[in-house]
Amino acid sequence: MLDNWLSPISLGTLALPDLKEDQLGSRMQIYTEGKFPSLQGIQIAILALNEREGLALRKALYPLSFPFEGLHVADLGTIRKSTEEFIMPVLIELHESGILPIIVGTDPALMQIQYKGLQHELQHINMVAIDETIRLSIPEEGAKPDLFNEIVFQEKSKLFNLGIIGCQTHFILPSTYRLMEELHFDYIRLGTAKTNLSEVEPIIRDADLLGFQLASIKQSEAPGQENATPSGFNVEEICQLSRYGGMSEKVKSFGVFGYKAALDRKAQTANVIAQMIWYFLDGLQNRKGDFPVATDGLTEYIVELKSLDFTVTFWKSQRSGRWWLQVPVKTTKKHQRHRLIPCSYNDYKMASQDELPDRLVNAFKRFL
């Protein structure tokens, strides 16, 4: 039973005024003392990995509005111990039950456990992190490995692609950029993302796992984090990225990491995370059901790339107006989920002008 790994929520400790019927706290199934909710029909489960941070988050989250008719959400309380031995059984059981976990924790390294929880379900995982840096490095004997090293370099790794959004060049060694390119992974620098946020959406749409490091948000917007820096996304931008995550038909896990309630001024960061979760739910509520396992309902566009002497096929959804590019090589059965690569209308226009964006060329190379 999940309650073996979880601590219930004390509603008295939250000290909230009476919630109205159309506020989030009134519309969720909540794990309280002696009353573990039925998970029948539940689609989303919220999990705090630390007691103090969970309390601050719930005070900010529960009063928000609930316009999500038909969406069934549960708050399952707090993990008893913020360790892999306690977190993993919960994540695995939720995934096996078809429930999408929303995870909030203090330690940025907990994103690695988020990945491990999903690898029991999927053979090949697309992982996207919103972060100020790229937590990956060339393995060196005796050196402390970066966050993603164990995932990327482990024997028989199930990682298919790693995408980093919002990285800031002044924090990243040139050797790390070269390593990302050699591995055909995606990264979008902060300035590029902020210039045209909609162009980031295809990378998020292709994610099975989406993790936000609070370090990606500027200090003035989210002070409740260690080693915060003055540059990063603002709240409106981070909420839009969260909404893109909710709209993705592929995303099966959503995490926010690096929150320290002790450093939070007037619960500002707790309110930011609450809004991120709200916009993720809003995106999920507005999913279009057009994840193309098949091409039914999609319009085909064939583009001849004269400079490369071959043709590529784009597909456009009539439901959402979103675009995909078909991998121009034969894919194995295990890669069928990834054979249509999310892209944008601008990508299609560039291909029509005989230029294929580097990100899509990189995506092709992952199949070779």
C-alpha positions in Angstrom: 0.0 0.0 0.0 1.2 3.5 -0.8 0.4 4.8 2.7 3.4 2.7 3.9 5.7 5.2 2.2 3.7 8.4 2.8 2.8 10.8 5.6 -0.7 12.3 5.7 -1.5 16.0 5.5 -2.6 17.8 8.6 -5.2 20.2 7.4 -5.2 22.0 10.8 -1.5 22.8 10.3 -2.2 24.4 6.9 -4.5 27.0 8.8 -6.4 27.8 5.7 -9.7 29.6 5.8 -12.7 27.7 4.6 -12.2 26.9 0.9 -15.0 27.4 -1.6 -16.2 24.6 -3.7 -14.4 25.8 -6.9 -11.0 26.1 -5.2 -8.4 23.4 -5.8 -8.1 22.3 -2.2 -11.8 21.5 -2.2 -11.7 19.5 -5.5 -8.8 17.2 -4.7 -8.7 13.9 -3.0 -6.4 14.5 0.0 -4.5 12.0 2.2 -5.4 13.0 5.7 -4.8 11.1 9.0 -6.4 7.7 8.8 -8.0 8.4 5.4 -6.1 7.4 2.4 -8.0 8.4 -0.7 -9.3 5.9 -3.3 -7.1 6.2 -6.5 -9.9 4.9 -8.7 -10.1 7.4 -11.6 -7.3 9.6 -10.3 -5.2 11.0 -13.2 -2.8 13.3 -11.3 -1.1 12.7 -7.9 0.8 15.5 -6.1 3.8 14.4 -3.9 6.0 16.5 -1.6 9.4 15.0 -0.9 10.0 17.2 2.1 7.6 18.2 5.0 8.3 21.9 5.4 8.3 22.6 1.6 5.2 20.5 1.2 3.4 22.6 3.8 4.4 25.9 2.2 3.4 24.7 -1.2 -0.1 23.5 -0.1 -0.8 26.9 1.5 -0.2 28.5 -1.9 -1.8 25.8 -4.0 -5.1 24.9 -2.3 -6.7 28.4 -2.6 -6.2 28.5 -6.4 -9.2 28.1 -8.7 -10.3 24.8 -10.1 -11.8 25.2 -13.6 -10.7 21.7 -14.6 -14.0 19.8 -15.0 -13.4 16.1 -15.5 -9.8 16.2 -14.2 -9.3 14.1 -11.1 -6.4 15.1 -8.8 -5.1 13.6 -5.5 -2.7 15.1 -3.0 -0.9 12.0 -1.5 1.0 13.9 1.2 4.7 13.7 1.9 7.3 10.9 1.3 8.3 9.7 4.8 12.0 9.8 3.8 13.4 11.7 0.8 15.5 8.7 -0.3 15.4 6.4 -3.4 14.2 3.5 -1.3 11.0 5.4 -0.3 10.4 7.4 -3.4 10.8 4.7 -6.0 8.0 2.3 -4.9 5.6 5.2 -4.9 6.5 6.4 -8.4 6.5 2.8 -9.8 3.0 2.1 -8.4 1.6 5.4 -9.7 3.0 4.8 -13.2 1.7 1.3 -13.2 -1.7 2.6 -12.3 -1.6 5.2 -15.1 -1.4 8.1 -12.7 0.9 11.1 -13.5 3.0 12.2 -10.5 3.8 15.8 -9.8 6.9 15.8 -7.5 8.2 18.7 -5.5 11.6 18.4 -3.7 14.5 20.3 -2.3 17.5 18.5 -3.8 18.1 19.0 -7.5 19.6 15.5 -7.6 16.2 14.0 -6.9 15.4 14.4 -10.6 17.6 11.3 -11.1 15.1 9.3 -9.0 12.2 10.8 -11.1 13.9 9.2 -14.1 14.5 5.9 -12.4 10.8 5.7 -11.5 9.8 5.9 -15.1 12.3 3.5 -16.6 10.3 0.6 -15.2 7.5 1.5 -17.6 9.3 2.8 -20.8 12.1 1.2 -22.8 13.3 4.5 -24.3 12.9 7.8 -22.4 13.0 11.3 -23.6 14.0 13.5 -20.7 13.7 17.3 -20.6 15.2 19.5 -17.9 14.5 23.3 -17.5 17.8 24.4 -15.9 20.4 27.2 -15.8 23.2 24.7 -16.5 23.9 21.4 -18.1 24.5 18.8 -15.4 26.6 16.5 -17.5 30.3 16.1 -17.9 32.9 13.9 -19.4 33.5 11.0 -16.9 36.7 11.4 -15.0 38.1 8.8 -12.5 37.9 10.1 -9.0 35.7 13.1 -9.9 32.2 13.5 -8.5 29.8 12.7 -11.4 27.3 15.3 -12.5 23.5 14.7 -12.1 22.9 13.2 -15.5 26.2 11.2 -15.8 24.8 8.0 -14.2 21.7 8.2 -16.5 23.6 8.9 -19.7 26.6 6.6 -19.2 25.1 3.7 -17.4 25.3 0.3 -19.1 22.1 -0.4 -21.2 20.8 3.1 -20.5 17.2 3.6 -21.4 17.7 7.3 -22.1 16.8 8.1 -25.8 17.3 11.8 -25.7 18.1 14.6 -23.2 16.9 18.1 -23.7 18.1 21.1 -21.7 16.1 24.4 -21.9 17.3 27.7 -20.4 21.0 26.9 -20.0 23.3 29.9 -19.5 26.6 29.9 -21.3 28.6 31.6 -18.5 27.9 28.5 -16.3 28.8 25.8 -18.9 32.2 24.6 -20.0 32.8 24.4 -23.8 33.6 20.7 -23.3 30.1 20.1 -22.0 28.6 21.7 -25.1 30.8 19.5 -27.3 29.7 16.4 -25.3 26.0 17.3 -25.8 26.6 17.7 -29.6 28.5 14.4 -29.8 25.6 12.6 -28.1 23.1 14.4 -30.4 21.2 15.8 -27.4 19.2 19.0 -27.5 19.9 22.3 -25.6 18.4 25.7 -26.0 20.1 28.6 -24.3 18.2 31.0 -22.1 18.4 34.0 -24.5 17.2 31.9 -27.5 14.3 30.5 -25.4 13.2 33.9 -24.1 13.3 35.4 -27.6 10.7 33.0 -28.9 9.2 30.7 -26.2 6.9 29.0 -28.7 9.9 27.5 -30.5 10.7 25.6 -27.3 7.3 23.8 -27.2 8.3 21.0 -29.7 11.1 19.8 -27.4 8.8 19.7 -24.4 6.1 18.0 -26.5 8.5 15.2 -27.1 9.3 14.6 -23.4 8.3 11.6 -21.4 9.7 13.2 -18.3 9.8 16.9 -17.5 11.8 18.3 -14.6 12.2 22.0 -13.6 15.2 23.1 -11.6 14.3 26.3 -9.7 17.7 27.5 -10.6 16.3 28.2 -14.1 14.2 31.1 -12.5 15.8 34.4 -11.6 16.4 35.1 -8.0 14.0 38.1 -7.8 11.2 35.8 -8.9 12.0 32.7 -6.9 14.3 33.5 -3.9 13.6 30.2 -2.1 16.6 28.3 -3.6 20.3 27.9 -2.8 22.8 29.7 -4.9 20.2 31.7 -6.8 21.4 33.9 -9.6 20.0 37.2 -11.1 19.3 35.8 -14.5 16.8 33.2 -15.7 13.2 32.8 -16.7 10.5 35.0 -15.2 7.3 33.5 -13.7 5.1 34.1 -16.8 7.7 32.3 -18.9 8.1 29.4 -16.5 4.3 29.0 -16.3 4.0 28.9 -20.1 6.7 26.1 -20.2 4.7 24.2 -17.5 1.6 24.6 -19.6 3.4 23.2 -22.7 4.3 20.2 -20.5 0.7 19.6 -19.5 -0.4 19.8 -23.2 2.1 17.1 -24.2 0.5 13.8 -24.8 3.7 12.0 -23.9 4.6 13.6 -20.5 4.2 11.0 -17.8 6.1 12.7 -15.0 6.4 16.3 -13.8 8.9 17.5 -11.2 10.1 20.7 -9.5 13.4 20.6 -7.6 15.6 22.9 -5.6 12.9 24.5 -3.4 14.1 25.6 0.1 11.3 27.0 2.2 13.8 28.4 4.8 15.1 30.8 2.1 11.7 31.8 0.8 10.6 35.4 1.3 6.9 35.7 2.1 6.3 32.3 0.5 7.0 33.9 -2.9 8.6 30.7 -4.4 5.9 28.5 -3.0 3.4 30.6 -4.9 5.5 30.3 -8.1 5.5 26.5 -7.8 1.8 26.5 -7.1 1.2 28.5 -10.3 3.5 26.2 -12.3 1.4 23.2 -11.1 -1.8 25.1 -11.9 -0.7 25.8 -15.5 0.5 22.2 -15.9 -3.0 21.1 -15.0 -4.4 23.7 -17.4 -2.3 22.3 -20.2 -3.4 18.8 -19.4 -7.0 19.9 -19.4 -6.5 21.3 -22.9 -4.7 18.3 -24.5 -5.9 17.8 -28.1 -5.5 14.1 -28.3 -3.3 14.3 -31.3 -0.2 12.5 -30.2 0.5 10.7 -33.5 1.0 7.1 -32.8 -0.5 6.8 -36.3 -0.9 9.5 -38.9 -4.7 9.4 -39.0 -6.1 12.9 -38.8 -2.8 14.5 -39.9 -2.2 16.4 -43.1 0.9 15.3 -45.0 3.4 17.9 -46.5 6.4 16.5 -48.5 9.4 18.8 -48.9 12.3 18.1 -51.3 15.7 19.1 -49.9 17.7 19.7 -53.1 21.0 20.4 -51.3 20.8 17.0 -49.5 19.2 15.2 -52.4 16.3 13.6 -50.5 12.8 14.4 -49.4 11.3 14.8 -45.9 7.7 14.4 -44.8 6.0 16.8 -42.4 2.6 16.2 -40.7 0.2 18.8 -39.4 -2.5 18.2 -36.9 -5.9 19.6 -37.9 -7.0 19.6 -34.2 -4.2 21.7 -32.8 -2.2 23.1 -35.7 0.9 21.4 -34.3 3.6 19.9 -36.6 5.8 16.8 -36.7 8.6 15.6 -38.9 8.8 12.0 -39.9 12.2 10.3 -39.4 13.4 9.6 -43.0 15.0 6.2 -42.1 13.4 2.9 -41.1 12.8 2.7 -37.4 12.8 -0.4 -35.2 9.7 -1.4 -33.2 11.2 0.0 -30.0 11.6 3.4 -31.6 8.1 3.7 -33.0 7.0 6.2 -30.3 9.8 8.5 -31.4 9.5 8.2 -35.2 7.5 11.4 -35.5 9.6 14.3 -34.2 7.7 17.3 -32.9 8.6 20.5 -34.7 7.2 23.9 -35.5 5.8 25.7 -38.5 9.0 27.7 -38.7 10.9 24.4 -39.0 8.6 23.5 -42.0 9.2 26.9 -43.6 13.0 26.5 -43.2 12.9 23.1 -44.9 10.8 24.6 -47.7 13.7 27.0 -48.2 16.1 24.0 -48.5 17.5 24.4 -44.9 16.9 21.8 -42.2 17.3 23.1 -38.6 20.2 21.6 -36.7 17.9 20.3 -34.0 16.1 18.1 -36.5 19.3 16.9 -38.1 20.5 16.0 -34.6 17.2 14.1 -34.1 17.8 12.0 -37.3 21.2 11.1 -36.1 19.8 9.5 -32.9 18.3 6.8 -35.2 21.5 5.9 -37.0 
